[in-house]
Amino acid sequence: MNDLTIVMPAYNEGESLPKFIPELISFCEKYGCYCIVVNDGSKDNTLQYLKSINADKFSYISHKINRGYGGALKSGLARVVTKYAITIDSDGQHLLSDVKKIYEKMLSSDADMIVGSRKGQKSTSWYRGVGKFLIRSIAGILLPIPIYDINSGMKMYDSDLCKRYLSLCPDTMAFSDTILLIFLQHRHLVLEEPITVLDRIGGVSTINTMTALDTIKQILNMVVLFNPMKIFLPISFLLILAGIGWGIPIVYKGNGVSVGALLAILCGVIFFFLGLLAEQISIIRRINVDKP
């Protein structure tokens, strides 16, 4: 597995890392893979602990200020020099045996991305479970997504492809969803592999309601980037249809043309042309991203 790098973001994980890093280093030494930990502006002893580690297969990056989950992953993934990269969480929830299993599937299937799927496992709380369901539902309505666990933190990538799309990804927790949607929209082979997720071995999760809202916003951004008419065309159609439906009875009664109906139709036409403009901008941006 010497063509694989494990990338792990860490923010205030001083309690978890000493329990998990020794196991991770032993895994890397056994299978020949590499590990990059990104200290994302931690305020506890995370950086001090990382500095104390001396191992051939281990390296770390340190941000002076917190950039966010996606920002940390982007720094780590940009540093990868191996053919493959996999992201895992620093709280000890992911099993290293699943890393090996996903790696073997990556080789056997020649996939561009393998998503570690938590399907069938209970969420840590009903609140987060509802949030994940809503995100999957909204994403599924706006984009065809054959993957169940779109926001899984364990994903293995073809490193070159991943680096090509990093500039399109946000610095927030929505990175996981966004990078998956980008791979799917570019018709890369994305597969799932069941994994086991444990409870945190320490620290406190930073995921909250704002995380879910930001993820939904980033999904909308991806739709506008790859298929803007998916949003603009239905709005345009509904406004024009509403204007016609509102205006016809008034005209039929001989009361002239309704200003409100005309306004709705005009807004529908404006949304249609905005969609065409967004489509042209989208094409230009995608061409720039796809350049080698």
ChimeraX commands (.cxc) that place a marker at each C-alpha (Angstrom):
marker #1 position 0.00,0.00,0.00 radius 0.5
marker #1 position 2.94,2.35,-0.60 radius 0.5
marker #1 position 0.90,4.25,-3.19 radius 0.5
marker #1 position -1.63,5.39,-0.55 radius 0.5
marker #1 position -1.65,8.42,1.77 radius 0.5
marker #1 position -4.04,8.76,4.71 radius 0.5
marker #1 position -5.11,12.39,5.25 radius 0.5
marker #1 position -6.60,13.29,8.61 radius 0.5
marker #1 position -7.81,16.76,9.71 radius 0.5
marker #1 position -7.55,17.56,13.42 radius 0.5
marker #1 position -9.10,20.43,15.36 radius 0.5
marker #1 position -8.83,20.37,19.14 radius 0.5
marker #1 position -8.29,16.61,19.14 radius 0.5
marker #1 position -5.60,16.60,21.82 radius 0.5
marker #1 position -7.61,14.05,23.78 radius 0.5
marker #1 position -8.24,11.67,20.85 radius 0.5
marker #1 position -4.94,11.73,18.97 radius 0.5
marker #1 position -2.71,10.07,21.63 radius 0.5
marker #1 position -5.16,7.16,21.66 radius 0.5
marker #1 position -5.40,6.80,17.89 radius 0.5
marker #1 position -2.12,7.99,16.33 radius 0.5
marker #1 position 0.06,5.09,17.64 radius 0.5
marker #1 position -2.32,2.62,16.00 radius 0.5
marker #1 position -2.30,4.68,12.80 radius 0.5
marker #1 position 1.51,4.84,12.64 radius 0.5
marker #1 position 1.76,1.07,13.23 radius 0.5
marker #1 position -0.72,0.53,10.40 radius 0.5
marker #1 position 1.29,2.74,8.04 radius 0.5
marker #1 position 4.56,1.00,8.92 radius 0.5
marker #1 position 2.99,-2.42,8.43 radius 0.5
marker #1 position 1.46,-1.71,5.01 radius 0.5
marker #1 position 3.87,0.94,3.72 radius 0.5
marker #1 position 1.34,3.74,3.35 radius 0.5
marker #1 position 1.83,7.35,4.44 radius 0.5
marker #1 position -0.05,9.62,6.82 radius 0.5
marker #1 position -0.58,13.39,6.83 radius 0.5
marker #1 position -2.32,15.01,9.81 radius 0.5
marker #1 position -3.50,18.61,9.40 radius 0.5
marker #1 position -3.69,20.63,12.60 radius 0.5
marker #1 position -6.40,23.16,11.78 radius 0.5
marker #1 position -5.57,25.97,14.19 radius 0.5
marker #1 position -6.25,23.91,17.31 radius 0.5
marker #1 position -6.36,25.76,20.62 radius 0.5
marker #1 position -5.48,22.75,22.77 radius 0.5
marker #1 position -2.31,20.61,22.78 radius 0.5
marker #1 position -2.92,19.04,19.35 radius 0.5
marker #1 position 0.07,20.75,17.70 radius 0.5
marker #1 position 2.39,19.97,20.61 radius 0.5
marker #1 position 1.49,16.30,20.39 radius 0.5
marker #1 position 2.03,16.20,16.61 radius 0.5
marker #1 position 5.48,17.79,17.04 radius 0.5
marker #1 position 6.46,15.04,19.46 radius 0.5
marker #1 position 5.86,12.26,16.91 radius 0.5
marker #1 position 8.89,10.81,15.16 radius 0.5
marker #1 position 7.97,8.30,12.45 radius 0.5
marker #1 position 9.12,7.79,8.86 radius 0.5
marker #1 position 5.65,7.45,7.38 radius 0.5
marker #1 position 4.17,10.36,9.35 radius 0.5
marker #1 position 4.07,14.11,8.62 radius 0.5
marker #1 position 1.88,16.99,9.68 radius 0.5
marker #1 position 0.72,20.39,8.45 radius 0.5
marker #1 position -0.26,23.16,10.84 radius 0.5
marker #1 position -2.63,26.06,10.14 radius 0.5
marker #1 position -2.08,29.13,12.31 radius 0.5
marker #1 position -5.82,29.82,12.30 radius 0.5
marker #1 position -8.82,27.55,11.83 radius 0.5
marker #1 position -9.82,27.20,8.17 radius 0.5
marker #1 position -12.55,24.63,8.61 radius 0.5
marker #1 position -12.87,20.91,7.90 radius 0.5
marker #1 position -12.72,21.36,4.14 radius 0.5
marker #1 position -9.82,23.80,4.39 radius 0.5
marker #1 position -7.82,21.27,6.39 radius 0.5
marker #1 position -8.55,18.47,3.92 radius 0.5
marker #1 position -7.61,20.68,0.98 radius 0.5
marker #1 position -4.22,21.41,2.55 radius 0.5
marker #1 position -3.59,17.74,3.24 radius 0.5
marker #1 position -4.79,16.43,-0.12 radius 0.5
marker #1 position -2.77,19.06,-1.99 radius 0.5
marker #1 position 0.37,17.68,-0.27 radius 0.5
marker #1 position -0.27,14.06,-1.34 radius 0.5
marker #1 position 2.24,12.62,-3.82 radius 0.5
marker #1 position 0.96,9.03,-3.96 radius 0.5
marker #1 position -1.50,7.70,-6.54 radius 0.5
marker #1 position -4.30,7.32,-3.99 radius 0.5
marker #1 position -5.45,9.28,-0.94 radius 0.5
marker #1 position -8.01,8.48,1.72 radius 0.5
marker #1 position -9.54,10.85,4.27 radius 0.5
marker #1 position -10.47,9.67,7.75 radius 0.5
marker #1 position -11.54,11.40,10.96 radius 0.5
marker #1 position -9.16,12.07,13.84 radius 0.5
marker #1 position -11.64,11.11,16.58 radius 0.5
marker #1 position -11.02,7.36,16.26 radius 0.5
marker #1 position -14.41,6.59,14.73 radius 0.5
marker #1 position -12.98,4.97,11.60 radius 0.5
marker #1 position -11.43,1.51,11.60 radius 0.5
marker #1 position -8.07,1.16,9.89 radius 0.5
marker #1 position -9.11,-2.28,8.70 radius 0.5
marker #1 position -11.70,-0.48,6.55 radius 0.5
marker #1 position -8.90,1.55,4.97 radius 0.5
marker #1 position -7.31,-1.68,3.74 radius 0.5
marker #1 position -10.66,-3.01,2.55 radius 0.5
marker #1 position -11.44,0.16,0.58 radius 0.5
marker #1 position -7.93,0.20,-0.89 radius 0.5
marker #1 position -8.34,-3.35,-2.17 radius 0.5
marker #1 position -11.68,-2.46,-3.75 radius 0.5
marker #1 position -10.12,0.64,-5.31 radius 0.5
marker #1 position -7.54,-1.54,-7.05 radius 0.5
marker #1 position -9.91,-4.33,-8.09 radius 0.5
marker #1 position -12.60,-1.98,-9.47 radius 0.5
marker #1 position -10.28,0.71,-10.92 radius 0.5
marker #1 position -12.65,3.26,-9.37 radius 0.5
marker #1 position -11.94,6.99,-9.15 radius 0.5
marker #1 position -13.51,7.29,-5.70 radius 0.5
marker #1 position -14.68,4.84,-3.07 radius 0.5
marker #1 position -17.07,6.11,-0.40 radius 0.5
marker #1 position -17.11,4.41,2.99 radius 0.5
marker #1 position -20.83,3.86,3.50 radius 0.5
marker #1 position -22.44,3.92,6.93 radius 0.5
marker #1 position -25.76,2.68,5.56 radius 0.5
marker #1 position -27.66,0.63,8.11 radius 0.5
marker #1 position -25.83,2.09,11.10 radius 0.5
marker #1 position -27.62,4.31,13.58 radius 0.5
marker #1 position -26.65,7.98,13.82 radius 0.5
marker #1 position -25.19,9.23,17.07 radius 0.5
marker #1 position -28.45,11.14,17.63 radius 0.5
marker #1 position -31.89,11.31,16.04 radius 0.5
marker #1 position -31.25,14.99,15.30 radius 0.5
marker #1 position -28.21,14.25,13.13 radius 0.5
marker #1 position -30.06,11.36,11.52 radius 0.5
marker #1 position -32.87,13.68,10.42 radius 0.5
marker #1 position -30.30,16.18,9.12 radius 0.5
marker #1 position -28.53,13.55,7.02 radius 0.5
marker #1 position -31.88,12.37,5.63 radius 0.5
marker #1 position -32.85,15.90,4.60 radius 0.5
marker #1 position -29.48,16.52,2.94 radius 0.5
marker #1 position -29.71,13.25,0.99 radius 0.5
marker #1 position -33.29,14.01,-0.04 radius 0.5
marker #1 position -32.56,17.54,-1.25 radius 0.5
marker #1 position -29.43,16.41,-3.10 radius 0.5
marker #1 position -31.35,13.52,-4.68 radius 0.5
marker #1 position -34.07,15.84,-5.98 radius 0.5
marker #1 position -31.64,18.29,-7.56 radius 0.5
marker #1 position -29.00,15.86,-8.85 radius 0.5
marker #1 position -28.96,12.15,-9.77 radius 0.5
marker #1 position -26.95,10.58,-6.94 radius 0.5
marker #1 position -26.43,6.79,-6.93 radius 0.5
marker #1 position -24.48,7.02,-3.63 radius 0.5
marker #1 position -26.26,6.68,-0.28 radius 0.5
marker #1 position -23.77,8.13,2.22 radius 0.5
marker #1 position -22.83,11.37,0.46 radius 0.5
marker #1 position -21.35,13.06,3.55 radius 0.5
marker #1 position -19.17,10.20,4.76 radius 0.5
marker #1 position -15.81,11.38,6.09 radius 0.5
marker #1 position -14.04,8.26,4.79 radius 0.5
marker #1 position -13.44,8.57,1.05 radius 0.5
marker #1 position -10.62,7.25,-1.11 radius 0.5
marker #1 position -9.63,9.23,-4.19 radius 0.5
marker #1 position -7.53,9.10,-7.29 radius 0.5
marker #1 position -5.18,11.84,-6.08 radius 0.5
marker #1 position -4.71,13.59,-9.43 radius 0.5
marker #1 position -8.45,13.87,-10.01 radius 0.5
marker #1 position -9.04,15.04,-6.46 radius 0.5
marker #1 position -6.43,17.80,-6.72 radius 0.5
marker #1 position -7.98,19.02,-9.97 radius 0.5
marker #1 position -11.26,19.78,-8.21 radius 0.5
marker #1 position -10.05,21.13,-4.86 radius 0.5
marker #1 position -10.54,24.75,-5.97 radius 0.5
marker #1 position -14.27,24.10,-6.40 radius 0.5
marker #1 position -14.72,22.75,-2.87 radius 0.5
marker #1 position -15.62,24.82,0.20 radius 0.5
marker #1 position -13.54,25.07,3.38 radius 0.5
marker #1 position -16.50,23.95,5.50 radius 0.5
marker #1 position -17.92,20.54,6.47 radius 0.5
marker #1 position -19.73,20.56,3.11 radius 0.5
marker #1 position -16.42,19.53,1.48 radius 0.5
marker #1 position -17.37,15.83,1.76 radius 0.5
marker #1 position -20.67,16.27,-0.11 radius 0.5
marker #1 position -19.29,18.73,-2.67 radius 0.5
marker #1 position -16.29,16.66,-3.79 radius 0.5
marker #1 position -18.55,13.64,-4.26 radius 0.5
marker #1 position -21.05,15.63,-6.37 radius 0.5
marker #1 position -18.18,16.98,-8.50 radius 0.5
marker #1 position -16.86,13.47,-9.21 radius 0.5
marker #1 position -20.35,12.27,-10.12 radius 0.5
marker #1 position -21.07,15.22,-12.39 radius 0.5
marker #1 position -17.78,14.66,-14.24 radius 0.5
marker #1 position -18.81,11.03,-14.83 radius 0.5
marker #1 position -16.03,9.50,-12.79 radius 0.5
marker #1 position -16.53,6.01,-11.38 radius 0.5
marker #1 position -17.71,6.37,-7.78 radius 0.5
marker #1 position -18.51,3.26,-5.72 radius 0.5
marker #1 position -19.50,2.53,-2.11 radius 0.5
marker #1 position -18.05,0.09,0.38 radius 0.5
marker #1 position -19.68,-0.66,3.76 radius 0.5
marker #1 position -17.65,0.46,6.78 radius 0.5
marker #1 position -18.05,0.39,10.54 radius 0.5
marker #1 position -18.11,3.63,12.51 radius 0.5
marker #1 position -17.39,3.63,16.26 radius 0.5
marker #1 position -18.13,6.21,18.93 radius 0.5
marker #1 position -15.69,9.07,19.41 radius 0.5
marker #1 position -12.77,8.13,21.65 radius 0.5
marker #1 position -12.51,11.71,22.94 radius 0.5
marker #1 position -13.21,15.35,22.24 radius 0.5
marker #1 position -16.44,17.01,21.11 radius 0.5
marker #1 position -17.97,17.06,17.63 radius 0.5
marker #1 position -18.24,20.48,15.92 radius 0.5
marker #1 position -21.13,19.45,13.65 radius 0.5
marker #1 position -24.32,21.47,14.28 radius 0.5
marker #1 position -27.40,22.90,12.54 radius 0.5
marker #1 position -25.36,25.53,10.70 radius 0.5
marker #1 position -23.24,22.70,9.26 radius 0.5
marker #1 position -26.35,21.15,7.69 radius 0.5
marker #1 position -27.56,24.50,6.32 radius 0.5
marker #1 position -24.15,25.21,4.81 radius 0.5
marker #1 position -24.15,21.76,3.20 radius 0.5
marker #1 position -27.53,22.42,1.58 radius 0.5
marker #1 position -26.24,25.78,0.33 radius 0.5
marker #1 position -23.18,24.13,-1.20 radius 0.5
marker #1 position -25.37,21.51,-2.90 radius 0.5
marker #1 position -27.35,24.34,-4.49 radius 0.5
marker #1 position -24.05,25.91,-5.59 radius 0.5
marker #1 position -23.06,22.65,-7.26 radius 0.5
marker #1 position -26.40,22.45,-9.07 radius 0.5
marker #1 position -25.97,26.02,-10.34 radius 0.5
marker #1 position -22.42,25.17,-11.44 radius 0.5
marker #1 position -23.20,21.95,-13.29 radius 0.5
marker #1 position -26.86,22.27,-14.30 radius 0.5
marker #1 position -28.25,25.76,-13.57 radius 0.5
marker #1 position -31.39,25.21,-15.66 radius 0.5
marker #1 position -32.36,22.54,-13.13 radius 0.5
marker #1 position -33.17,25.45,-10.79 radius 0.5
marker #1 position -33.99,28.34,-13.10 radius 0.5
marker #1 position -36.24,26.48,-15.55 radius 0.5
marker #1 position -38.78,25.15,-12.98 radius 0.5
marker #1 position -39.01,28.59,-11.32 radius 0.5
marker #1 position -39.48,30.23,-14.73 radius 0.5
marker #1 position -42.14,27.71,-15.73 radius 0.5
marker #1 position -44.07,28.06,-12.47 radius 0.5
marker #1 position -44.06,31.88,-12.61 radius 0.5
marker #1 position -45.25,31.96,-16.23 radius 0.5
marker #1 position -47.90,29.31,-15.52 radius 0.5
marker #1 position -49.06,31.19,-12.41 radius 0.5
marker #1 position -49.26,34.46,-14.36 radius 0.5
marker #1 position -51.31,32.89,-17.14 radius 0.5
marker #1 position -53.57,31.10,-14.66 radius 0.5
marker #1 position -54.08,34.33,-12.73 radius 0.5
marker #1 position -54.64,36.55,-15.77 radius 0.5
marker #1 position -56.95,34.46,-17.98 radius 0.5
marker #1 position -60.03,34.60,-15.67 radius 0.5
marker #1 position -59.64,38.36,-15.33 radius 0.5
marker #1 position -59.40,38.83,-19.10 radius 0.5
marker #1 position -62.33,36.47,-19.60 radius 0.5
marker #1 position -64.47,38.63,-17.32 radius 0.5
marker #1 position -63.63,41.68,-19.44 radius 0.5
marker #1 position -61.61,43.41,-16.73 radius 0.5
marker #1 position -58.51,43.85,-18.87 radius 0.5
marker #1 position -55.05,42.48,-18.23 radius 0.5
marker #1 position -53.93,42.02,-14.64 radius 0.5
marker #1 position -50.74,43.88,-13.70 radius 0.5
marker #1 position -49.92,41.11,-11.22 radius 0.5
marker #1 position -50.29,38.44,-13.90 radius 0.5
marker #1 position -48.03,40.37,-16.28 radius 0.5
marker #1 position -45.46,40.80,-13.52 radius 0.5
marker #1 position -45.42,37.06,-12.82 radius 0.5
marker #1 position -44.99,36.26,-16.53 radius 0.5
marker #1 position -42.23,38.86,-16.87 radius 0.5
marker #1 position -40.39,37.44,-13.84 radius 0.5
marker #1 position -40.70,33.97,-15.38 radius 0.5
marker #1 position -39.14,35.19,-18.62 radius 0.5
marker #1 position -36.34,36.95,-16.69 radius 0.5
marker #1 position -35.58,33.76,-14.73 radius 0.5
marker #1 position -35.42,31.82,-18.01 radius 0.5
marker #1 position -32.82,34.16,-19.51 radius 0.5
marker #1 position -30.90,34.25,-16.22 radius 0.5
marker #1 position -30.75,30.47,-16.46 radius 0.5
marker #1 position -29.35,30.69,-19.99 radius 0.5
marker #1 position -26.72,33.18,-18.80 radius 0.5
marker #1 position -25.84,30.94,-15.83 radius 0.5
marker #1 position -25.53,28.00,-18.23 radius 0.5
marker #1 position -22.96,29.86,-20.33 radius 0.5
marker #1 position -20.95,30.88,-17.26 radius 0.5
marker #1 position -21.12,27.30,-16.01 radius 0.5
marker #1 position -19.71,25.96,-19.28 radius 0.5
marker #1 position -16.81,28.41,-19.21 radius 0.5
marker #1 position -15.96,27.58,-15.59 radius 0.5
marker #1 position -16.13,23.84,-16.18 radius 0.5
marker #1 position -13.83,24.12,-19.21 radius 0.5
marker #1 position -11.26,25.95,-17.05 radius 0.5
marker #1 position -11.51,23.29,-14.34 radius 0.5
marker #1 position -11.16,20.41,-16.80 radius 0.5
marker #1 position -7.98,21.79,-18.35 radius 0.5
marker #1 position -5.03,19.47,-17.48 radius 0.5
marker link #1:1,2 radius 0.2
marker link #1:2,3 radius 0.2
marker link #1:3,4 radius 0.2
marker link #1:4,5 radius 0.2
marker link #1:5,6 radius 0.2
marker link #1:6,7 radius 0.2
marker link #1:7,8 radius 0.2
marker link #1:8,9 radius 0.2
marker link #1:9,10 radius 0.2
marker link #1:10,11 radius 0.2
marker link #1:11,12 radius 0.2
marker link #1:12,13 radius 0.2
marker link #1:13,14 radius 0.2
marker link #1:14,15 radius 0.2
marker link #1:15,16 radius 0.2
marker link #1:16,17 radius 0.2
marker link #1:17,18 radius 0.2
marker link #1:18,19 radius 0.2
marker link #1:19,20 radius 0.2
marker link #1:20,21 radius 0.2
marker link #1:21,22 radius 0.2
marker link #1:22,23 radius 0.2
marker link #1:23,24 radius 0.2
marker link #1:24,25 radius 0.2
marker link #1:25,26 radius 0.2
marker link #1:26,27 radius 0.2
marker link #1:27,28 radius 0.2
marker link #1:28,29 radius 0.2
marker link #1:29,30 radius 0.2
marker link #1:30,31 radius 0.2
marker link #1:31,32 radius 0.2
marker link #1:32,33 radius 0.2
marker link #1:33,34 radius 0.2
marker link #1:34,35 radius 0.2
marker link #1:35,36 radius 0.2
marker link #1:36,37 radius 0.2
marker link #1:37,38 radius 0.2
marker link #1:38,39 radius 0.2
marker link #1:39,40 radius 0.2
marker link #1:40,41 radius 0.2
marker link #1:41,42 radius 0.2
marker link #1:42,43 radius 0.2
marker link #1:43,44 radius 0.2
marker link #1:44,45 radius 0.2
marker link #1:45,46 radius 0.2
marker link #1:46,47 radius 0.2
marker link #1:47,48 radius 0.2
marker link #1:48,49 radius 0.2
marker link #1:49,50 radius 0.2
marker link #1:50,51 radius 0.2
marker link #1:51,52 radius 0.2
marker link #1:52,53 radius 0.2
marker link #1:53,54 radius 0.2
marker link #1:54,55 radius 0.2
marker link #1:55,56 radius 0.2
marker link #1:56,57 radius 0.2
marker link #1:57,58 radius 0.2
marker link #1:58,59 radius 0.2
marker link #1:59,60 radius 0.2
marker link #1:60,61 radius 0.2
marker link #1:61,62 radius 0.2
marker link #1:62,63 radius 0.2
marker link #1:63,64 radius 0.2
marker link #1:64,65 radius 0.2
marker link #1:65,66 radius 0.2
marker link #1:66,67 radius 0.2
marker link #1:67,68 radius 0.2
marker link #1:68,69 radius 0.2
marker link #1:69,70 radius 0.2
marker link #1:70,71 radius 0.2
marker link #1:71,72 radius 0.2
marker link #1:72,73 radius 0.2
marker link #1:73,74 radius 0.2
marker link #1:74,75 radius 0.2
marker link #1:75,76 radius 0.2
marker link #1:76,77 radius 0.2
marker link #1:77,78 radius 0.2
marker link #1:78,79 radius 0.2
marker link #1:79,80 radius 0.2
marker link #1:80,81 radius 0.2
marker link #1:81,82 radius 0.2
marker link #1:82,83 radius 0.2
marker link #1:83,84 radius 0.2
marker link #1:84,85 radius 0.2
marker link #1:85,86 radius 0.2
marker link #1:86,87 radius 0.2
marker link #1:87,88 radius 0.2
marker link #1:88,89 radius 0.2
marker link #1:89,90 radius 0.2
marker link #1:90,91 radius 0.2
marker link #1:91,92 radius 0.2
marker link #1:92,93 radius 0.2
marker link #1:93,94 radius 0.2
marker link #1:94,95 radius 0.2
marker link #1:95,96 radius 0.2
marker link #1:96,97 radius 0.2
marker link #1:97,98 radius 0.2
marker link #1:98,99 radius 0.2
marker link #1:99,100 radius 0.2
marker link #1:100,101 radius 0.2
marker link #1:101,102 radius 0.2
marker link #1:102,103 radius 0.2
marker link #1:103,104 radius 0.2
marker link #1:104,105 radius 0.2
marker link #1:105,106 radius 0.2
marker link #1:106,107 radius 0.2
marker link #1:107,108 radius 0.2
marker link #1:108,109 radius 0.2
marker link #1:109,110 radius 0.2
marker link #1:110,111 radius 0.2
marker link #1:111,112 radius 0.2
marker link #1:112,113 radius 0.2
marker link #1:113,114 radius 0.2
marker link #1:114,115 radius 0.2
marker link #1:115,116 radius 0.2
marker link #1:116,117 radius 0.2
marker link #1:117,118 radius 0.2
marker link #1:118,119 radius 0.2
marker link #1:119,120 radius 0.2
marker link #1:120,121 radius 0.2
marker link #1:121,122 radius 0.2
marker link #1:122,123 radius 0.2
marker link #1:123,124 radius 0.2
marker link #1:124,125 radius 0.2
marker link #1:125,126 radius 0.2
marker link #1:126,127 radius 0.2
marker link #1:127,128 radius 0.2
marker link #1:128,129 radius 0.2
marker link #1:129,130 radius 0.2
marker link #1:130,131 radius 0.2
marker link #1:131,132 radius 0.2
marker link #1:132,133 radius 0.2
marker link #1:133,134 radius 0.2
marker link #1:134,135 radius 0.2
marker link #1:135,136 radius 0.2
marker link #1:136,137 radius 0.2
marker link #1:137,138 radius 0.2
marker link #1:138,139 radius 0.2
marker link #1:139,140 radius 0.2
marker link #1:140,141 radius 0.2
marker link #1:141,142 radius 0.2
marker link #1:142,143 radius 0.2
marker link #1:143,144 radius 0.2
marker link #1:144,145 radius 0.2
marker link #1:145,146 radius 0.2
marker link #1:146,147 radius 0.2
marker link #1:147,148 radius 0.2
marker link #1:148,149 radius 0.2
marker link #1:149,150 radius 0.2
marker link #1:150,151 radius 0.2
marker link #1:151,152 radius 0.2
marker link #1:152,153 radius 0.2
marker link #1:153,154 radius 0.2
marker link #1:154,155 radius 0.2
marker link #1:155,156 radius 0.2
marker link #1:156,157 radius 0.2
marker link #1:157,158 radius 0.2
marker link #1:158,159 radius 0.2
marker link #1:159,160 radius 0.2
marker link #1:160,161 radius 0.2
marker link #1:161,162 radius 0.2
marker link #1:162,163 radius 0.2
marker link #1:163,164 radius 0.2
marker link #1:164,165 radius 0.2
marker link #1:165,166 radius 0.2
marker link #1:166,167 radius 0.2
marker link #1:167,168 radius 0.2
marker link #1:168,169 radius 0.2
marker link #1:169,170 radius 0.2
marker link #1:170,171 radius 0.2
marker link #1:171,172 radius 0.2
marker link #1:172,173 radius 0.2
marker link #1:173,174 radius 0.2
marker link #1:174,175 radius 0.2
marker link #1:175,176 radius 0.2
marker link #1:176,177 radius 0.2
marker link #1:177,178 radius 0.2
marker link #1:178,179 radius 0.2
marker link #1:179,180 radius 0.2
marker link #1:180,181 radius 0.2
marker link #1:181,182 radius 0.2
marker link #1:182,183 radius 0.2
marker link #1:183,184 radius 0.2
marker link #1:184,185 radius 0.2
marker link #1:185,186 radius 0.2
marker link #1:186,187 radius 0.2
marker link #1:187,188 radius 0.2
marker link #1:188,189 radius 0.2
marker link #1:189,190 radius 0.2
marker link #1:190,191 radius 0.2
marker link #1:191,192 radius 0.2
marker link #1:192,193 radius 0.2
marker link #1:193,194 radius 0.2
marker link #1:194,195 radius 0.2
marker link #1:195,196 radius 0.2
marker link #1:196,197 radius 0.2
marker link #1:197,198 radius 0.2
marker link #1:198,199 radius 0.2
marker link #1:199,200 radius 0.2
marker link #1:200,201 radius 0.2
marker link #1:201,202 radius 0.2
marker link #1:202,203 radius 0.2
marker link #1:203,204 radius 0.2
marker link #1:204,205 radius 0.2
marker link #1:205,206 radius 0.2
marker link #1:206,207 radius 0.2
marker link #1:207,208 radius 0.2
marker link #1:208,209 radius 0.2
marker link #1:209,210 radius 0.2
marker link #1:210,211 radius 0.2
marker link #1:211,212 radius 0.2
marker link #1:212,213 radius 0.2
marker link #1:213,214 radius 0.2
marker link #1:214,215 radius 0.2
marker link #1:215,216 radius 0.2
marker link #1:216,217 radius 0.2
marker link #1:217,218 radius 0.2
marker link #1:218,219 radius 0.2
marker link #1:219,220 radius 0.2
marker link #1:220,221 radius 0.2
marker link #1:221,222 radius 0.2
marker link #1:222,223 radius 0.2
marker link #1:223,224 radius 0.2
marker link #1:224,225 radius 0.2
marker link #1:225,226 radius 0.2
marker link #1:226,227 radius 0.2
marker link #1:227,228 radius 0.2
marker link #1:228,229 radius 0.2
marker link #1:229,230 radius 0.2
marker link #1:230,231 radius 0.2
marker link #1:231,232 radius 0.2
marker link #1:232,233 radius 0.2
marker link #1:233,234 radius 0.2
marker link #1:234,235 radius 0.2
marker link #1:235,236 radius 0.2
marker link #1:236,237 radius 0.2
marker link #1:237,238 radius 0.2
marker link #1:238,239 radius 0.2
marker link #1:239,240 radius 0.2
marker link #1:240,241 radius 0.2
marker link #1:241,242 radius 0.2
marker link #1:242,243 radius 0.2
marker link #1:243,244 radius 0.2
marker link #1:244,245 radius 0.2
marker link #1:245,246 radius 0.2
marker link #1:246,247 radius 0.2
marker link #1:247,248 radius 0.2
marker link #1:248,249 radius 0.2
marker link #1:249,250 radius 0.2
marker link #1:250,251 radius 0.2
marker link #1:251,252 radius 0.2
marker link #1:252,253 radius 0.2
marker link #1:253,254 radius 0.2
marker link #1:254,255 radius 0.2
marker link #1:255,256 radius 0.2
marker link #1:256,257 radius 0.2
marker link #1:257,258 radius 0.2
marker link #1:258,259 radius 0.2
marker link #1:259,260 radius 0.2
marker link #1:260,261 radius 0.2
marker link #1:261,262 radius 0.2
marker link #1:262,263 radius 0.2
marker link #1:263,264 radius 0.2
marker link #1:264,265 radius 0.2
marker link #1:265,266 radius 0.2
marker link #1:266,267 radius 0.2
marker link #1:267,268 radius 0.2
marker link #1:268,269 radius 0.2
marker link #1:269,270 radius 0.2
marker link #1:270,271 radius 0.2
marker link #1:271,272 radius 0.2
marker link #1:272,273 radius 0.2
marker link #1:273,274 radius 0.2
marker link #1:274,275 radius 0.2
marker link #1:275,276 radius 0.2
marker link #1:276,277 radius 0.2
marker link #1:277,278 radius 0.2
marker link #1:278,279 radius 0.2
marker link #1:279,280 radius 0.2
marker link #1:280,281 radius 0.2
marker link #1:281,282 radius 0.2
marker link #1:282,283 radius 0.2
marker link #1:283,284 radius 0.2
marker link #1:284,285 radius 0.2
marker link #1:285,286 radius 0.2
marker link #1:286,287 radius 0.2
marker link #1:287,288 radius 0.2
marker link #1:288,289 radius 0.2
marker link #1:289,290 radius 0.2
marker link #1:290,291 radius 0.2
marker link #1:291,292 radius 0.2
view
